[in-house]
Amino acid sequence: MPTAGFIGPILSIWIGFGAGVVCYLAVVWKAKFGYHDALDWI
């Protein structure tokens, strides 16, 4: 859902930061648990 026009620039930075943290943790946990998907290079 687009939020342009409904939130300010500071909140949008926090949303982007939170999304980045979630993606980073997903990659780290995927490697930690040994999960392998078809798009991995390793």
Long-range contacts (C-beta under 8 A, 24 or more apart in sequence): none
